[in-house]
């Protein structure tokens, strides 16, 4: 087997194919493609790109790494001391942001679906697993004063914002991984659990152009 350096045109072609796999959310496929190309014709560009891709996944190596990565992201994006944060903090202090949040959330399709479940099932104790800044939990607390909402979030920055937004005695925010917080509670602590995740599984983006059959 030849181990000569790969021609530039071949390297660029492989890198482009790897980018296509990444666009399709096929990270494993991109890494495999780069590894096979590097085995056939070693080139530092294959190794460099593969290492960069693997760095994206380091937050999945442990629960602590996952929590730290999320907190770092939210601290950078929401914790900066600038004019925008000052304005946000003033609106939170005056209660304006809470009122605006509740008004907006009521119109979210996902919230309306959840509210129908609440009305149908009539739970007394509800868990929001991964609440972010607590928008959904706050809206539930406002519209259903008789239920107790416990909202859990991995980012301390988000929990801090949610607690300052909170004007409802029936809503409580806890910081930590959901499995840790809930694991410390007694079985049957909740009557209903919900979670709104941006992406639970990798999905081929090309599938978005295909209408599901009925």
Residue frames relative to the residue before (quaternion, step in Angstrom):
aa qw qx qy qz dx dy dz
X 1.0000 0.0000 0.0000 0.0000 0.00 0.00 0.00
X 0.3942 -0.7259 0.5134 0.2325 3.57 -0.87 0.93
X 0.1437 -0.7860 0.5963 0.0774 3.56 -1.05 0.80
X 0.2850 0.7724 -0.5149 0.2389 3.56 1.20 0.53
X 0.6171 -0.5558 0.4039 0.3836 3.54 -1.17 0.58
X 0.4848 -0.6838 0.4669 0.2818 3.55 -0.98 0.85
X 0.5264 -0.6106 0.4780 0.3487 3.60 -1.06 0.69
X 0.6303 -0.5727 0.3708 0.3704 3.55 -1.10 0.71
X 0.6491 0.5273 -0.3285 0.4391 3.58 0.93 -0.85
X 0.6528 0.5003 -0.3194 0.4706 3.59 1.01 -0.78
X 0.6342 0.5295 -0.3335 0.4541 3.58 0.96 -0.84
X 0.6686 0.5017 -0.3037 0.4572 3.57 0.87 -0.92
X 0.6329 0.5345 -0.3272 0.4547 3.56 1.04 -0.76
X 0.6637 0.4938 -0.2988 0.4759 3.57 0.94 -0.91
X 0.6522 0.5167 -0.3172 0.4550 3.59 0.93 -0.86
X 0.6409 0.5151 -0.3215 0.4697 3.57 1.04 -0.74
X 0.6439 0.5064 -0.3190 0.4767 3.58 1.03 -0.79
X 0.6262 0.5245 -0.3331 0.4710 3.57 1.07 -0.72
X 0.6317 0.5270 -0.3304 0.4626 3.59 1.03 -0.77
X 0.6185 0.5390 -0.3406 0.4593 3.57 1.06 -0.74
X 0.6504 0.5028 -0.3175 0.4726 3.58 0.97 -0.83
X 0.6388 0.5103 -0.3287 0.4728 3.59 1.02 -0.72
X 0.6241 0.5360 -0.3329 0.4608 3.57 1.01 -0.79
X 0.6878 0.4503 -0.2629 0.5050 3.56 1.14 -0.70
X 0.4681 -0.6908 0.4164 0.3611 3.58 1.34 0.13
X 0.4812 0.6431 -0.4442 0.3969 3.58 1.18 0.57
X 0.1054 -0.8398 0.5313 0.0366 3.58 0.39 1.25
X 0.6485 0.5196 -0.3232 0.4528 3.59 0.92 -0.87
X 0.6441 0.5283 -0.3177 0.4528 3.57 1.02 -0.80
X 0.6466 0.5151 -0.3147 0.4664 3.58 1.01 -0.81
X 0.6655 0.4973 -0.3028 0.4670 3.59 0.94 -0.86
X 0.6459 0.5154 -0.3204 0.4631 3.58 0.99 -0.80
X 0.6340 0.5360 -0.3179 0.4580 3.56 1.00 -0.85
X 0.6801 0.4815 -0.2847 0.4740 3.58 0.90 -0.90
X 0.6469 0.5240 -0.3212 0.4514 3.59 1.00 -0.80
X 0.6689 0.4925 -0.3036 0.4667 3.59 0.91 -0.88
X 0.6504 0.5102 -0.3179 0.4644 3.57 0.98 -0.82
X 0.6608 0.5070 -0.3068 0.4607 3.59 1.00 -0.82
X 0.6240 0.5337 -0.3361 0.4613 3.60 1.09 -0.67
X 0.6881 0.4803 -0.2776 0.4677 3.57 0.96 -0.88
X 0.7964 -0.0453 0.0735 0.5986 3.59 0.94 -0.86
X 0.2841 -0.8130 0.4806 0.1656 3.61 0.12 1.28
X 0.1259 0.7632 -0.6248 0.1061 3.54 -0.99 0.92
X 0.5287 -0.6760 0.4159 0.3010 3.57 -0.83 1.00
X 0.6006 0.5800 -0.3680 0.4092 3.59 1.14 -0.52
X 0.5952 0.5428 -0.3598 0.4708 3.59 1.13 -0.62
X 0.6926 0.4886 -0.2767 0.4527 3.55 0.82 -1.05
X 0.6539 0.5244 -0.3165 0.4441 3.58 0.96 -0.85
X 0.6744 0.4840 -0.2984 0.4710 3.57 0.94 -0.88
X 0.6383 0.5280 -0.3262 0.4555 3.58 0.99 -0.81
X 0.6565 0.5038 -0.3112 0.4673 3.59 0.96 -0.84
X 0.6275 0.5297 -0.3356 0.4616 3.57 1.03 -0.75
X 0.6579 0.5044 -0.3079 0.4668 3.58 0.95 -0.89
X 0.6615 0.5078 -0.3128 0.4546 3.59 0.91 -0.88
X 0.5999 0.5759 -0.3643 0.4192 3.59 1.10 -0.63
X 0.5949 0.5774 -0.3611 0.4271 3.57 1.17 -0.53
X 0.7281 0.4559 -0.2224 0.4611 3.57 1.17 -0.63
X 0.4340 0.7362 -0.4498 0.2595 3.58 1.22 -0.07
X 0.5999 0.5687 -0.3733 0.4211 3.58 1.13 -0.47
X 0.6499 0.5080 -0.3180 0.4673 3.59 1.28 -0.19
X 0.4742 0.7073 -0.4257 0.3061 3.59 1.25 -0.08
X 0.7956 -0.0321 0.0279 0.6044 3.59 1.13 -0.55
X 0.6468 -0.5158 0.3865 0.4077 3.55 -1.26 0.34
X 0.6478 0.5249 -0.3165 0.4524 3.56 1.02 -0.79
X 0.6482 0.5135 -0.3131 0.4671 3.56 1.01 -0.83
X 0.6198 0.5447 -0.3289 0.4593 3.57 1.06 -0.80
X 0.6845 0.4822 -0.2838 0.4674 3.57 0.84 -1.00
X 0.6655 0.5138 -0.3037 0.4482 3.58 0.94 -0.89
X 0.6475 0.5265 -0.3210 0.4477 3.58 0.99 -0.82
X 0.6645 0.4927 -0.3081 0.4698 3.57 0.93 -0.84
X 0.6602 0.5042 -0.3175 0.4574 3.58 0.92 -0.86
X 0.6347 0.5282 -0.3352 0.4537 3.59 0.97 -0.79
X 0.6482 0.5229 -0.3155 0.4549 3.57 0.97 -0.89
X 0.7282 0.4345 -0.2580 0.4630 3.59 0.76 -1.01
X 0.6079 0.5430 -0.3605 0.4535 3.59 1.07 -0.61
X 0.6578 0.4991 -0.3063 0.4736 3.59 1.01 -0.81
X 0.7484 0.4344 -0.2318 0.4443 3.57 0.85 -0.96
X 0.8122 0.2653 -0.1212 0.5052 3.61 1.05 -0.67
X 0.6919 0.5195 -0.2750 0.4193 3.57 1.19 -0.39
X 0.4355 0.7117 -0.4592 0.3048 3.58 1.25 0.03
X 0.3793 -0.7023 0.5545 0.2352 3.56 -1.07 0.76
X 0.3179 0.7275 -0.5464 0.2665 3.56 -0.09 1.29
X 0.7424 -0.4139 0.2830 0.4444 3.56 -1.32 0.04
X 0.6270 0.5473 -0.3402 0.4377 3.57 1.02 -0.78
X 0.6644 0.4864 -0.3094 0.4757 3.57 0.95 -0.83
X 0.6220 0.5401 -0.3456 0.4494 3.59 0.98 -0.79
X 0.6548 0.5075 -0.3065 0.4687 3.57 0.94 -0.91
X 0.6466 0.5213 -0.3142 0.4599 3.59 0.97 -0.88
X 0.6729 0.5091 -0.2991 0.4456 3.56 0.90 -0.94
X 0.6293 0.5214 -0.3345 0.4692 3.59 1.05 -0.72
X 0.6692 0.4934 -0.3034 0.4654 3.59 0.92 -0.88
X 0.6166 0.5251 -0.3435 0.4756 3.59 1.10 -0.67
X 0.6571 0.5299 -0.3067 0.4397 3.58 0.90 -0.96
X 0.7197 0.4338 -0.2401 0.4860 3.57 1.00 -0.83
X 0.5146 -0.6614 0.4080 0.3623 3.59 1.26 -0.18
X 0.4613 0.7103 -0.4361 0.3042 3.58 1.26 -0.09
X 0.6659 0.5085 -0.3169 0.4445 3.56 0.93 -0.85
X 0.6187 0.5371 -0.3476 0.4560 3.59 1.03 -0.70
X 0.6716 0.4930 -0.2992 0.4651 3.58 0.86 -0.93
X 0.6628 0.4978 -0.3060 0.4683 3.57 0.94 -0.86
X 0.6252 0.5452 -0.3336 0.4478 3.58 1.01 -0.81
X 0.6697 0.4976 -0.2995 0.4629 3.58 0.86 -0.95
X 0.6505 0.5204 -0.3237 0.4486 3.60 0.91 -0.86
X 0.6825 0.4896 -0.2884 0.4596 3.57 0.95 -0.84
X 0.6766 0.5289 -0.3069 0.4101 3.56 0.82 -1.03
X 0.5804 0.6072 -0.3765 0.3907 3.60 1.02 -0.72
X 0.7157 0.4504 -0.2500 0.4715 3.59 1.07 -0.66
X 0.4803 0.6593 -0.4540 0.3586 3.62 1.23 -0.10
X 0.5014 -0.6596 0.4606 0.3183 3.64 -0.83 0.90
X 0.6658 0.5025 -0.3184 0.4503 3.59 0.94 -0.82
X 0.6362 0.5072 -0.3411 0.4708 3.58 1.06 -0.65
X 0.6375 0.5338 -0.3318 0.4456 3.57 0.95 -0.81
X 0.6201 0.5233 -0.3336 0.4800 3.57 1.09 -0.72
X 0.6583 0.5017 -0.3055 0.4708 3.58 0.93 -0.88
X 0.6516 0.5226 -0.3265 0.4425 3.58 0.92 -0.83
X 0.6135 0.5321 -0.3519 0.4654 3.58 1.04 -0.68
X 0.6363 0.5168 -0.3233 0.4727 3.58 1.05 -0.79
X 0.6328 0.5340 -0.3266 0.4558 3.57 0.99 -0.82
X 0.6741 0.4962 -0.2925 0.4625 3.57 0.88 -0.96
X 0.6887 0.4888 -0.2833 0.4544 3.58 0.95 -0.87
X 0.7829 0.3699 -0.1779 0.4676 3.59 0.82 -1.00
X 0.1930 -0.8316 0.4961 0.1585 3.59 1.23 -0.47
X 0.1122 0.8171 -0.5560 0.1026 3.61 0.66 1.03
X 0.3712 -0.7103 0.5479 0.2399 3.55 -1.21 0.48
X 0.7862 0.1855 -0.0728 0.5850 3.57 1.15 -0.72
X 0.0543 -0.8236 0.5627 -0.0462 3.56 -0.59 1.21
X 0.1941 -0.7701 0.5987 0.1042 3.56 -1.07 0.82
X 0.1725 -0.7336 0.6507 0.0931 3.54 -0.97 0.98
X 0.1485 -0.8218 0.5486 0.0402 3.58 -0.33 1.28
X 0.8052 0.0574 -0.0946 0.5826 3.57 -0.19 1.29
X 0.0863 0.8863 -0.4487 0.0760 3.56 0.71 1.12
X 0.3605 -0.7220 0.5193 0.2810 3.62 1.15 -0.29
X 0.7933 -0.2152 0.1957 0.5348 3.59 -0.78 -1.04
X 0.5900 -0.6508 0.3330 0.3427 3.57 1.27 0.23
X 0.2671 0.8110 -0.4963 0.1573 3.59 1.19 0.29
X 0.6972 0.4689 -0.2809 0.4638 3.57 0.79 -1.05
X 0.6551 0.5196 -0.3139 0.4498 3.58 0.90 -0.91
X 0.6540 0.5133 -0.3136 0.4588 3.58 0.96 -0.83
X 0.6550 0.5073 -0.3140 0.4637 3.56 0.96 -0.83
X 0.6336 0.5147 -0.3258 0.4769 3.58 1.01 -0.80
X 0.6597 0.5236 -0.3095 0.4413 3.56 0.90 -0.91
X 0.6621 0.5046 -0.2953 0.4688 3.55 1.06 -0.78
X 0.7669 0.4024 -0.2007 0.4579 3.57 0.81 -1.00
X 0.7729 0.2203 -0.1353 0.5795 3.60 1.21 -0.43
X 0.1335 -0.8502 0.5047 0.0682 3.61 0.37 1.21
X 0.6522 0.5512 -0.3207 0.4098 3.60 1.13 -0.50
X 0.6713 0.4777 -0.3152 0.4710 3.61 1.17 -0.30
X 0.3540 -0.7074 0.5737 0.2124 3.53 -1.26 0.54
X 0.1197 -0.8074 0.5770 0.0294 3.58 -0.62 1.16
X 0.0827 -0.7591 0.6449 0.0330 3.55 -0.86 1.05
X 0.0775 -0.8165 0.5722 -0.0017 3.58 -0.61 1.13
X 0.1385 -0.8056 0.5754 0.0267 3.56 -0.79 1.09
X 0.0235 0.8037 -0.5910 0.0648 3.57 -0.94 0.92
X 0.4660 -0.7138 0.4604 0.2478 3.57 -0.96 0.93
X 0.6949 0.4654 -0.2714 0.4764 3.60 1.15 -0.56
X 0.4078 -0.7150 0.5161 0.2368 3.57 -0.72 1.08
X 0.5958 0.5666 -0.3571 0.4432 3.59 1.11 -0.66
X 0.6773 0.4818 -0.2878 0.4757 3.58 0.89 -0.92
X 0.6426 0.5211 -0.3289 0.4553 3.58 0.96 -0.83
X 0.6300 0.5380 -0.3318 0.4512 3.58 1.01 -0.78
X 0.6537 0.4968 -0.3045 0.4829 3.57 0.98 -0.86
X 0.6625 0.5224 -0.3067 0.4405 3.58 0.88 -0.97
X 0.6684 0.5033 -0.3071 0.4535 3.59 0.91 -0.86
X 0.6636 0.4853 -0.3119 0.4763 3.58 1.04 -0.68
X 0.6404 0.5138 -0.3175 0.4745 3.56 1.17 -0.57
X 0.6091 0.6292 -0.3379 0.3448 3.54 1.10 -0.74
X 0.0224 -0.7875 0.6155 -0.0220 3.56 -0.80 1.10
X 0.6401 0.5525 -0.2930 0.4464 3.58 1.28 0.13
X 0.4239 -0.7401 0.4686 0.2300 3.56 -0.70 1.10
X 0.6766 0.4945 -0.2956 0.4586 3.59 1.16 -0.44
X 0.6556 0.4533 -0.3126 0.5167 3.61 1.27 0.23
X 0.0015 -0.7919 0.6101 -0.0281 3.58 -0.93 0.96
X 0.2161 -0.7792 0.5794 0.1023 3.56 -1.01 0.86
X 0.0783 -0.7936 0.6033 0.0112 3.54 -0.97 0.96
X 0.3442 -0.7453 0.5417 0.1804 3.54 -1.04 0.86
X 0.5584 0.5983 -0.4613 0.3427 3.56 -1.00 0.89
X 0.6249 -0.4786 0.4293 0.4429 3.52 -1.34 -0.09
X 0.5920 -0.6142 0.3837 0.3537 3.56 -0.93 0.90
X 0.6788 0.5079 -0.3089 0.4311 3.58 0.86 -0.94
X 0.6457 0.5114 -0.3253 0.4645 3.59 1.11 -0.61
X 0.6860 0.4895 -0.2861 0.4560 3.56 0.84 -1.00
X 0.7108 0.4398 -0.2598 0.4835 3.57 0.82 -1.00
X 0.6164 0.5754 -0.3421 0.4147 3.57 1.07 -0.71
X 0.6687 0.4901 -0.2946 0.4753 3.57 1.18 -0.52
X 0.6160 0.5467 -0.3415 0.4527 3.58 1.29 -0.11
X 0.6056 -0.5555 0.4241 0.3804 3.54 -1.26 0.36
X 0.5808 -0.5688 0.4382 0.3837 3.61 -1.10 0.59
X 0.8046 0.2638 -0.2060 0.4904 3.56 -1.07 0.76
X 0.3276 0.7785 -0.4833 0.2302 3.58 1.17 0.49
X 0.7832 0.2574 -0.1342 0.5498 3.59 1.20 -0.44
X 0.3810 -0.7148 0.5473 0.2104 3.52 -1.22 0.67
X 0.7907 0.0676 -0.0216 0.6080 3.57 1.21 -0.50
X 0.0958 -0.7808 0.6169 0.0256 3.56 -1.00 0.90
X 0.0297 0.7939 -0.6071 0.0157 3.58 -0.95 0.82
X 0.0111 -0.7760 0.6306 0.0032 3.53 -1.29 0.47
X 0.1552 -0.7681 0.6155 0.0838 3.55 -0.91 0.94
X 0.0321 -0.8156 0.5766 -0.0372 3.57 -0.29 1.29
X 0.5053 -0.6519 0.4754 0.3061 3.55 -1.08 0.71
X 0.7952 -0.0802 0.0844 0.5950 3.58 0.99 -0.78
X 0.1661 -0.8023 0.5690 0.0703 3.56 -0.56 1.18
X 0.7880 0.1295 -0.0533 0.5996 3.57 1.16 -0.62
X 0.5250 -0.5854 0.4954 0.3691 3.54 -1.27 0.32
X 0.0667 -0.8046 0.5900 -0.0055 3.52 -0.87 0.95
X 0.4786 -0.6597 0.5007 0.2916 3.55 -0.88 0.97
X 0.4327 -0.7295 0.4609 0.2610 3.58 -0.60 1.11
X 0.5847 0.5829 -0.3792 0.4178 3.58 1.11 -0.58
X 0.5751 0.6012 -0.3793 0.4048 3.59 1.17 -0.52
X 0.5611 0.6262 -0.3855 0.3799 3.56 1.18 -0.41
X 0.6694 0.4893 -0.3040 0.4691 3.58 1.18 -0.38
X 0.6387 0.5141 -0.3196 0.4749 3.57 1.30 -0.06
X 0.3325 -0.7374 0.5522 0.2019 3.56 -0.79 1.00
X 0.4618 -0.6857 0.4763 0.2995 3.63 -0.83 0.88
X 0.4513 -0.6766 0.5084 0.2830 3.56 -1.03 0.78
X 0.3115 -0.7490 0.5559 0.1816 3.56 -1.12 0.61
